[in-house]
Amino acid sequence: IVLQGIELLDVKNQLLLQYLTHIVYLLLLKNSGRSIEGDEAIGRLVELRVIMERIRPIEQKLKYQIDKLIKIAITGIGNENDPSHFKANPANMISKSSENDCDEADKSGERNLKSKEKKSGVYVPPKLAAVHYDGDITQAERKNRLLERARKHALNSSVMQELKEEYLDTPTEIINTNSFKQKQNKQEKYRQEYEENYFTRLPVTKEDRKRAKRLSTLGSLGSEITKFEDISALDGNLTLKTSKKRKLKGKSLRIKKGTHFLCNSIELT
């Protein structure tokens, strides 16, 4: 089995041999009446014991492979059609009917296989991004985090900034840009740093496109003048609203519009 590539068994045999050698050496010292206190063999025995304990989980993982090789060594014959082989055999994936194809198809298949092998040698970084696991967070902790986030947002709102400028003696800061544009620039900066650090492109979501459209048009001017931020989170009275959007088909929408017009005409008559 060692000759076929499992070097762990060779290492284990060498460790056991050294362990037994040191034990025999200590027994020889005891039989001769000498003291074994402070002998180097004791420290070496402890080290070998720790190494063998650490090897045990690795040996447990290789148990299936070791048993398989032992079975092949006893019988002397390996089953080529065994589905439990570690390496996949591409020849088994070809059906028997495809063996009667022409030589040109075989040559093209070999070319495609070589091109795939060349491409497989190129390292491709994974496209998966790390996501924070929040499965252990309870509902109360999640609500407290949302409340704390809403409180910070309310403290940084334009209403609170105006109240601070009016009632506090701190110097007034005059900013030439609006808060929405500052937030947009901050998000764009974070997005750029993330893409440069991880060498990957973040997908542009629908919310990002809406935000860019609002920034490029004057449609946000009216909302900036008339919309006031919700500062109820400062009193701890945050109301969590869950909005569910439902898609309506065009046919049903037309029917509803027609029935609404019919009801209005009946009321007028």
N, C-alpha and C positions, 0 to 999 in steps of 0.2 A: 504494500500500500504506500510505503514511503517513496518507492521508486516512481509511482504514478503521480506524485505531486503533493501529497498531504505531508508536509514537513512538520506539522504540529506533533504528530506521533513520534517522530525522531527526536524532537526537542523534549517531549515528555519522557522518553526512554533515557535520554542523557541525564535529565534531572533526577529521575528515580535512581539511576546508577550512582550519581554523586551523593544522593541522600543516604543510600545504603552504605556507601563507602565511609562517610563520616560517622554513621552510627557504629559501624564495625570498629572504627578507630577509637571512638569513645569507650566502647566495651573493652577494647584491648587495654586502654589506660586504667580502667577500673579493675580489671583482672590482675594487672601488674601492681596494684596498690598505689597508683599515682592519683593526684588530685586533678579533676577536670574543670575546676573553677577558673574562669577567665580565659579558657581555651578558645582559640579562633574557630574551632569546629562547631561550637555551640551557636555562634552568630551566623555561621554559614548554613547550619541546619534550619534556623529560623527563616533565613532569606529564601532557601529552597522551598520551604513549606508555604511561604506566602506566594511564591511564583506559581506553584502547583495549584493553589487555591484559585488564583486568578485565571489559570488556564481552563479550569473546569467549565465555566459558562461557554467558552469558545468551543470546547469539545462537544458540549451538548448541542450546539447549533450545527456542528458537522456530523452528528450521529447518523443522520439518514444517508449521507454520502459515504461514510465509513462502512455502514452495514451493506450498502449496495456493492462496494468494491470487495468486501469480504465474500459476499455471495458469488460474485463473478470469479474470485480467486478459487473458491471451493469447487464450483461447477466447471470452470474453465471456458464457459461460453457466455457471451453477452447477447442479450436480446436487442437486435437493431431496431425493431418496431416498438420498443418500449416507449409509451407516451410520457413517461416520467423523466426523460432525458433532460439535462439542464440546457444543452444547446439545441436550438431549432435546426432541423434539417430542411433546407429549401426544396430538396428533391421530393419530399413527401407531399408538398403542397401542389405539385403538378399532377393533374389527372392523367389516367392512362390513355384517354382519347387524344390528348395533346402530344403524345409521343410520335404520332403519325404525321405531324405537320412537316412542311417543307423546310429545306435547309436555310432559306433566307430568313424565315421567321426565327429560327434558332440563332442565327447570327445577330439579328436585331435585338433579340432578347439578351444575348451576351453583352452587346454594346450597352444596353440600358442598365444591365447589372453592374458593369464596370463603372458607368457614370454614377450610379447610386453609391458604389463603394468609394469613389473619389469624393463625392459630396459628403458622405458620412464622416470623412476624416476632418472636416472643418468643424470647429467648435461653435456651437450655436448657444448663446446664453438663454436661460429660461425666461419666459415671459410672465411668470407668476410673481406677484408682489406680495410682500409680507403683510398680513392682516392681523390686527389686534384681536385676540380672543376675549370676548366679553360674556362667555357662557356662565361664569361663576358670579356675575354681578346680579344682585337681587333687584326687584322692582323698586324698592325704597331707595337703594343706592343710585339707581339710574335716574329716579325722579329728583334726588338731591343734586346730582350732577347737572341735570337739565336746568334746575332752579339756579344753581351757581353760575352756569353759563348765561342764562337769561339776565341774572343780576349784573354780571360784568358787561353784557351788551347794553343794559339800561344805563349803567353808569357812564358808558362811553357814547351815549346817544347825544343828538344835537340839543334836545330839550335840557338835559342835565348840564351840558356844556354852557348853554345860555344862562342857566340858573347860577352856575359857578362864577361866570363872568359878572353877573349882576350883584351877587351878595358877598362874594369873597374878595379879599384884598390882593389876590395874586395878579401878576401882570397878565394882560390880555394878549393872546396870541392871534395874530391875523394871518389866516391861511388863504391862499389864492385859489385853492381847489376845493371841491366838495368832498364830503365824506364817502360818498359812493365810489368816486373815482379813486380815492386813496385805498379803499378796500379792494377795488379791482386791481390796482397796481401791486398791492401786497400779495394777492393771490397769484398774479402773473409771475412775480418774483419767486415765490415758493415753487411754482410749477417749473420754472426754468432751472432753479437749483436742483430740484429732484431729477429732472431729465438729464442734467449734466453729470450728476453724481452716479446715477444708476445706468446711464447709457441706454435709455429707453424712452419711448414716446408715450405720454399719457393720452388716452382717448378723450376727444372733445365731446362732452355730454350736451344734452339739450339745454340744460340750465346754463352752461357756459356760453352757448350761442345766444340765448336770450339776454344774458348779462352784457355780452359784447354789443348786441343790437341796441339795448337801452343806453349804453354808453355812447354809441355813435350817433344817436338821434336826440332830438329835443323832447321826446315823449316823457322823459323822466323829470322834466322841469316842474310840471304840475304836481306830480306826486311828492317832490321834495318840498313844495310850498305848503300843500294841504295835508300831507301825511305826518302824523305825530307818532313817535315811538311809544310802545307799551312799556310803562315803568312800574307795572303792578308787581313785578318780581322783586322790587325793593322791599315790599311789605310781606313777601312770602306768599302772595295770593296768585301764583302762576296757574293758569288754566291751560292744560295740555290739550290741544285740538288735533284731532286726527282727521284728515281730509281724504276721502276716497273718491277718485275720479272714475267715472264710468263712461265708456265709449258708447255713443249712440249711433246707430246706423242711419244712413241718409233716408232710407225708405220710411222708417218709423218716425223720423223727424218731420218728414213731409206730411205724414198722416196727422201728426199732432198739430202742425201748423194749420192744416185744413180744418180740423175739428175745432180749433180755437177760433178761426175766422167764422165758421158756421155758427158757433155759440154766440159770438158777438153780433152777428146779423140777426139771430133770433131774438136777442135781448133788445135790439134797436126796433124791431118790428113790434 
